[in-house]
Amino acid sequence: SDPYRRRQALATLGALAALPDEAVEAAIPLLDDEDMSVRGQAMEVLGRAAAGPQRPLVAPALLASLRSRHAAVAVWAMEDLARQPDDASRAAVRGMLRAGKQEVRNRAVELL
């Protein structure tokens, strides 16, 4: 329950040359952490994983993050999905035009 320890753990993961699958899976729930800096570090670690061969581990979390109560997490997920060439990712971004938070809707417009 200590945000400092969660931040330190994520910082350690971020410094690794290769992320173990278990570490990627452990970082996913931290996207909903009450501490903003923990969420930021989780997005950094998971963004790195999503850019490589571990994308299949992260992809479901990206879609789920579109519904995050934290606008920054929803925007992060939407930005990642907007860079993907598949129709499902683009449709998910279009769906965010109806998001509850204005900040998220505005970014969806920009991305489309």
N, C-alpha and C positions, 0 to 999 in steps of 0.2 A: 504493500500500500504506500510505499515511499516513492514519490515521483523521481527523486534524485537517483535511486537505484535503477529505476526503469530507464531513465535517460542515459545513465552510464552503460547499462547493458546494450542499449541500442547504439550508442557511440562505439562500443567495442565491435558490434556486428558490422557497423559501417566501415570499420577499418580493415576488415578481413578481405583478402583478395577474392575469395570465393565464399558465398553464403551457403551453409548447409540447409537442406530443405526444412529441417526441424526449426531452424532459426527463422526462416521466412514464415513458416506457419505460426510460430510464437509471436511474431511481430504484428500479425493481422489484427488480433483483438485490441492492440494498442492504438489503432486508428480511432477508437472511441474513448480513449483515456480522458480523464477529467483535466489533465495537465496539457496545456497547449504545446509546450515544448516537446513533450513525449509524443504527441500526435505528429508534430513536425518531423521528428526523427524517424518515426515509424513510416511516414510517407517517403522520406528519403531512402530508407533501407528497402522498402517495398517497390519504390520506383526503380531502383537499381535492379532488383530481381525481375521486375516486369519487362525490363529492357533486354533480358537474356533468356536463356533456356528454361528459367523457372517461371516464365509467364503463365503457364497453365496452373501453377499454384496460386498465383496472385489474381488472375482474371476474375474468378468469382467474387473476390473481395472488392475489386474495382467496381463491379456492377452493384454489389451491396452498398458500397460507399456512396453511390449516387443518392441514397436515401439517408445519409448521415445527418444527425442533428447539428453537426459542425459544418458550417458553410465551406470552410477552407478544405475540409476533407472531400466534400462533394465536388468542389471545383477541381481539386487535384485529380480525382478519379475521372471527371469529365474531360479534362485536358489530355490525360493519357488516352482515353478511349477515342477522342477526336483525332489522334495521330494514327489510329489503326485503319487499315484499308477495308476492313470487312463491313458489310451492310449492317450487321447486328450492333456493332459498336457505334456506328453513325446514328442508327435508330435510337439507341440509348441516349445519345447526346440530344437528339431532337426531342425526346421525351422530357428532357430537363427544361424545355421551354415552359412547362407547366409546374415547375418546382415551386415549393412554398416560399422560399427565400428569394427576394428580389435580386440579391447579389449573384445567386446561382443562375437565375433566369437571364440576367444581363450577360453573364459569361457564356452561356449557351448560345445566345444570339451572336456574340463575337466569334465563337468557334465555328458556327455554321455559315 
